[in-house]
Amino acid sequence: MNTRTKTPDVTVWEVEVRPTKGEIDREAERVLAESRNMGLRSVRRVMSARSFLLEGRLDAPAVQRAAEELLADPVVESYRVRCAAETAQDEPVPEGLRLLNVLFHPGVTDNVGESTRRALVDLGFEVGAAATARKYWINDDISDRDFARLCRRVLANEAIEHIVIGPLHLHRLHVGGEYRFQKIVVPLRDAEDETLLRISREGGLSLNLQEMHTIRDHFREVGREPTDIELETIAQTWSEHCSHKTLTGPVVYRDEHGEQRFENLLKETIFAATQTLRRQWGRRDWCVSVFRDNAGVVRFNERYDVCFKVETHNHPSAIEPYGGANTGIGGVIRDPLGTGLGAKPVCNTDVFCFAPPTFPDEQLPPGVLPPRAVIRGVVAGVRDYGNRMGIPTVNGAVYFDDRYLGNPLVYCGNVALLPVGKHEKRVEPGDLIVVVGGRTGRDGIHGATFSSVELTEESETASGGAVQIGNAITEKMLLEVLLQARDRGLYHAITDCGAGGFSSAVGEMGAETGAEVWLEKAPLKYSGLSYTEIWISEAQERMVLALPPENWDAFRRLCEAEGVEAAVIGRFTNTRRLALFYDGRQVGDLSMDFLHHGRPRIVREACYRPPATRPLVPATTTDWGPTLKRILGSWNVCSKEWIIRQYDHEVQAGSVVKPLVGRTEDGPGDAAVLRPDLQSRRGIAVACGMNPLYGDLDPYWMAASAIDEAVRNCVAVGADPERIAILDNFCWGNTERPETLGSLVRAATACRDIALAYGTPFISGKDSLYNEFSYQRPDGSRETVVIPGSLLISALGQIEDVDRAVTMDLKRPGNRLLLVGETADELGGTHFALVTGASGGRVPRVRAKLARRIFASTHHAIRDGLVAACHDLSEGGLAAAAAEMAFAGAIGAELDLTPLAEATGLRNEATLLFSESNSRFLLEVAPENLHAVRERFADLPVVELGQTTDAGRLRIRGLRQTWIVDESLDELKNAWQQPLDW
Amino acid sequence: MARPRVCVIRAPGTNCDVETAHAFRLCGAQAERTHLFALLREPRRLHDFQILCIPGGFSYGDDIGAGVIFGTQLRVHLADALAEFLQRDTLVLGICNGFQVLVKSGLLPDGPGGLSKGGGGPSRRRVTLTWNDNGRYTCRWVSLRVDNPRNAFLRNLETLELPVAHAEGRIAVSRSDLLPRWRANGQIALSYTWHTALLGTTLPAGPNHMAASAGGRPAAASGGTAAAEVSVLPYPHNPNGSVGNIAGLSDPSGRILGLMPHPERYLFAHQHPRWTRGDAREPGDGMALFRNAVDYYA
């Protein structure tokens, strides 16, 4: 065929790019390393390539030029071009190797593919579509068993990708199809219970029978059958994910103190505490907007308020860790952006719960990804989104427990600055409904209803549509235009398109007015979407605005100038109805009142029975060093540097106390401190607290301890304890079981009590229920793994002048070490119990009145510049805190337990060393400041335990005057760093 | 005093533009954040400026490769405007992603000649910024030595501490004679050196760290690209395995500088990781680069 003289036909070309000889083939190395980890011994040789698939009117020289100009780096890569449509161009696969291609499923977001297409078009190439693939060559004598596991576990994730063996043959890359409008009506009015349940199940609606009855009765009243889009809208709006019907509904709770009834659990516990505090503060109230917008808002300085929100993205992360975490962070960034008139993100947080990476692969239940793969994927997902957005990720934690195996938890948070006075929004009838940002595709359909059911081994395949990959650059561009539009006052209201897509965003914004939506106007990623798919798609990076028509031109021009897409998809009305149209034909008409207030109230039963208490009798030894090292090396405590350094924690240049601190810049900081407004010295402190192990003994004290931990972490770096706002994120199992809901109720009551006692308001929160994984065991029985009740408390502190911040690393030899706070015999649920295999014991409690005074005094001492280093006591108690301070500062320490024994009356060395009693700090104080510090703690528990040294060792003298811990700092630090040194 | 006008370009995915413009302003410049699309529509806008700065970020997501698409835009659409810009007594600064853009466009290391079609296009490129030796994005502080204190941005400077935050910061070259030539021309502007924080302690310096005493290794081992005359320092002193420990490159005139570390992130003592230990300076080391650029027009 002569291609020189005429325009080439549309065909698909492949450009295969490989590292040149001598450059490391990193992807191949990853595959080999993962194979080794999983014991796939017959995987011996791997090569990899990245591959670009280009569809267009191209001939070989043009593709060659595209490769040279754009696709391959001439210094470190080589490339090869072939026509993927012609089998004649297949090069034989090298002897002894098998070729595999990993491609995205059609419709899955391919960011690099789309960027490639645009860049090539910009260079003048006639490229209609571009996609990417990964190629692998594997030794072909691999065993069948290893091959299958390699494909499933290492090379591709079936939720978003598929594997093609041998050379690729493709004639088209085109996705999408034709859509022929057809209005779908669902006969419901005469349906029996069985049919109603079938409709809910088959439609993926996650509505229960009582809810289906309510809907049926409503349409009987209206006098017609509902359409599919109406049912979907109701299902999305009433979903657990969107409405939090369990926690805002009535609950009857029984425990050892008797029975209590809540009409609205959250309102009567967590909200109530905040309302009480605000009333007490009166004109000194520093809350601005709490529990009503996408994020909580409090006062910061004269120019800005500050918002905070933490969300979870658990189920998507279980199925596709990278995409789940990626869209988790992308989603939570849109929360502050959709708060008030839009806030500018200043930092991210992330907290993860995983099964330990050492969990044996051969014991994995079907449908469960190996923990190592989940961990790597989740970390990479957060990294790639947060870093690209230019938002520093500054705080986090990781908790490990076997019970997170099939249902890992991914909490993502965002703090943002909102100019003072921009916290109110108001939709006006007549405003245009404008969607801005990413296009709508089939991705993420049924995310809201999917996250309201438990996972099973089928979820990996059945829920593929709910899994997505984000595009951080689209969101970054969106952020830039929105902040400009906000400052120009172009819109009246804004919200994010999260779970439920347009249905939730428009439904919520128009709840008080009414809305009319023209679904065919939404920009689509590809053709073929039905009106219902457009309405409920959860495609990422979209925001919805209420824009006065007269501002549309200005807004459109602003978007065009920055390459952001915006479209009018309807208008807000004054009808209090939600009217949905496709190409002028009405497909839905719902009363806003029924949608938002029609949900039946379901009374839930909850009960809690305290487990039998058993004393914990610690073993005795003359050398506690090995136990201390085991605690430092335990999964929860060990260094998370491998994760932290993959996040940009410095971008925006506001960093004051980094996540890693100390002499060699790698010790564990208590909280991050930032200066978010470069014009001001006022700072924020961001921290978290969580301890699922305590919950096994008592969820009440678990919740109290989590609040205490989050608050004391902020106080430890210098934040003012009277200006700390907190968030609750409950991740629980299936609360339809009374005992599961009972433990949640118990935790919620602790939240109320401690928030009130500390003067620490909750300003926002979120719950994620149904975190369970069920599967069939080889013997045919069903096994359900329920996560431990996991309450994350995130804290946002403030510090008047960042210059007053302190870090936890010891600063110089010859300083004194003071323990402040009360030490009690509280070893239950501690890391001492965990590493020694002890059970029972008393769970750490919170003595709230005393705690508040200790926080105040600690803060005053820090504020007055009297404290050289401050570290809170948490997992591993006094011994772990002292060890961390010493190795972070590369300064030795000598402590004596006798004064602590005398002050507390405790005679057991293990208790003194490892008790995790709350509200305690270890302070390093220069001798000349000792008196002034002691004055600030007059009539509070404070014990001088020893001093810092230049010996490079941590030594702790026991009650018989011998050294019961005597370890070099190198060894302690090594024990702490080694486990996650990946 | 003259107030030079600085054009801080932001493309889709640029994310250090605000703090970089802030740094220039603190030093007395008039800095304007300008969208790349506005320059592409109207390249003449460059006439209004004395300093052009491409800040850090992930331009176009770094899809295809770090800085590739932005660099291609400069090369294809703005080559003439940039050549004209550089004919005046102007300065160009590329930080992190901006450095990657300057290299991928061809403007570094050889100046505007590398941009033009006569330069041979991207396939003739002999230098690149590619994946860190450790294979992942890495955020940490490094210590730097100024190799060419005659560079407009580095005048009178000897050593700096700054943070790096990148995945593709390793300089690799395809010809071994480039380094001696660059050295002779004063184009090697900044190098990674033993990191201050890790000296004078026997403590292990963190996951995957080799002890500071482990010594360097020959550059050739870092991948088959050309060997250099300087042995490559171990991680984390050289955080990415860059050939010759190069952290920043200049054109022969000393008016164009590209560097991987972020000077805009160390303007004040409290941005330093060890300021609570009294190890930081006020102002921070990064301020001097911006001050030098402004003072160039004094």
Interface residues (C-beta under 8 A of the other chain):
Chain A: T20 K21 G22 E23 I24 R26 E29 R30 E68 E69 L70 L71 D73 P74 V75 V76 N111 V112 S115 T116 A119 D122 L123 R383 N387 R388 M389 G390 N471 A472 I473 K476 M477 E480 A561 E562 G563 S639 E641 W642 I644 R645 Q646 Y647 D648 H649 E650 V651 Q652 A653 S655 V656 V657 K658 L660 V661 G662 R663 T664 E665 D666 R675 L678 V802 D803 A805 V806 T807 D809 K811 F887 G889 A890 G952 L969 D970 K973 N974 Q977 L980 D981 W982
Chain B: R10 P12 G13 T14 N15 C16 V18 E19 H22 H35 F37 A38 G56 G57 F58 Y60 G61 D63 I64 G65 V68 I69 T72 Q73 V76 G121 P122 S123 R124 R125 R126 V127 T128 T130 W131 D133 G135 R136 Y137 T138 C139 R140 W141 P163 A165 A172 V173 S174 A197 L198 T201 T202 L203 P204 A205 G206 P207 N208 G223 G224 T225 H262 E264 R265 L267 H270 Q271 P273 R274 T276 R277
